[in-house]
Amino acid sequence: MKFIYHASPNLRQKLSTKRIMLELMIALCAVYVFTLFYYYTRYDLERMLQAVLLLAVSLGTALLTEGVWALCTKQPVLRYLSSSFGWITAMILTLMCTINTPPFAIGVATFCAIFFGKLLFGGFGQNIFNPAAMGRAVIFACFAGATTDAITGATPTTVMANTYNWLPTTSASFDALLERVGSIWDLFIGWYPGAMGETCTALLLIIGVILAIRKVIDWRVPLIYLMTVALMALVLGLCAGVEELWLYVAFHLCSGGVMFGAVFMLTDPVTSPTATQGRVIFALGAGILSMLIRVKANLPEGVLYSILLMNMLTPLIERALDGQQVRMRKKAYTITAVLAVLGIALAALLGNVMESAEEKAESLALAAETTTVQEVL
């Protein structure tokens, strides 16, 4: 994390690190309570207890890892734990996982997030990558096929990616999609299975506004990120000929980890640029990468890896904007404009070259017919 010093006199802010982390913890608890309510109401007590078990395993692993580290480095354990905030990482990581994640998988992921993602870099405030995102990447890479008997249904982003290739161009195909995953309203209020903390867009919006008003997070980061995703989805849909355009944009915003990433992940002050202009560039780049990974990569979700990629670019952004802020402002505006034009151009290109769900079905049918004819001959 880069610190900017100014000559005296200075004003002492009321906002401290402990207060920021306390309010983040309260916000995460609100999301987690909704998760428990959803799985108990929609399914049963067993599903709710599964969510409790996952959080307990993650919290226990995080505290144990940091406690052992404090002992090995000869630091007071309780004082170290109170200033390292490992439980915040554990809560975010748990809420990024689905309910069918095995407890041992989240335990391993939490250890990797705390030890490799934070402690080896020097501890809280010195890590390069977002630890929770790193832990979720470990689950993606090592435990993608491991599930329990809780809930194994496909998430909306998985259905959209695998069945419709992210382009249900006709109203009929979009209606068929919503019949499988629920209405846009269901996606907005989070009444569908998915990553435990990423489903309720309405709650995350309210929490994001409250945290921004209380200056716990920088409001520019989630706003720029969400606007980038929405604009790219709009341009992509226009160029691809999507009939239900506003529903298509709303689906991108309300599904997957877009809203959760905007509120809790991108706003991490340790792994994002310090300067305001740098944070704008950071959010803009993450939005572009999220859409590119979503529609063209082998993964149905792009938020996680877009955050990790932009974490790697944070030192470069800091270096590019280092110096007097007035002098660097024009440079920041230029970089922002270039990125914005690049994002719109990429969305337009994808809209013209991507194969829609209907075209994909026709191609498969034609390929099957050709194979049948060849077998007959």
Stockholm file with secondary structure:
# STOCKHOLM 1.0

chainA/1-377         MKFIYHASPNLRQKLSTKRIMLELMIALCAVYVFTLFYYYTRYDLERMLQAVLLLAVSLGTALLTEGVWALCTKQPVLRYLSSSFGWITAMILTLMCTINTPPFAIGVATFCAIFFGKLLFGGFGQNIFNPAAMGRAVIFACFAGATTDAITGATPTTVMANTYNWLPTTSASFDALLERVGSIWDLFIGWYPGAMGETCTALLLIIGVILAIRKVIDWRVPLIYLMTVALMALVLGLCAGVEELWLYVAFHLCSGGVMFGAVFMLTDPVTSPTATQGRVIFALGAGILSMLIRVKANLPEGVLYSILLMNMLTPLIERALDGQQVRMRKKAYTITAVLAVLGIALAALLGNVMESAEEKAESLALAAETTTVQEVL
#=GR chainA/1-377 SS CCCCCCCSCCCCCSCCHHHHHHHHHHHHHHHHHHHHHHHHHHTCHHHHHHHHHHHHHHHHHHHHHHHHHHHHTTCCHHHHHHHHCHHHHHHHHHHHSBTTCCHHHHHHHHHIIIIITTGGGTSTTCCSSCHHHHHHHHHHHHSTTCCCSSCCCCCHHHHHHHHHTTCCCSHHHHHHHHHHHCCHHHHHHTCSCSBTTTSCHHHHHHHHHHHHHTTSSCTHHHHHHHHHHHHHHHHHHHHHTCSSHHHHHHHHHHSTTHHHIIIIITTCTTTSCSSHHHHHHHHHHHHHHHHHHHHHSSSSCCHHHHHHHHHHHHHHHHHHTCSCHHHHHHHHHHHHHHHHHHHHHHHHHHHHHSCCHHHHHHHHHHHHHHHHHHHHC
#=GC SS_cons         CCCCCCCSCCCCCSCCHHHHHHHHHHHHHHHHHHHHHHHHHHTCHHHHHHHHHHHHHHHHHHHHHHHHHHHHTTCCHHHHHHHHCHHHHHHHHHHHSBTTCCHHHHHHHHHIIIIITTGGGTSTTCCSSCHHHHHHHHHHHHSTTCCCSSCCCCCHHHHHHHHHTTCCCSHHHHHHHHHHHCCHHHHHHTCSCSBTTTSCHHHHHHHHHHHHHTTSSCTHHHHHHHHHHHHHHHHHHHHHTCSSHHHHHHHHHHSTTHHHIIIIITTCTTTSCSSHHHHHHHHHHHHHHHHHHHHHSSSSCCHHHHHHHHHHHHHHHHHHTCSCHHHHHHHHHHHHHHHHHHHHHHHHHHHHHSCCHHHHHHHHHHHHHHHHHHHHC
//
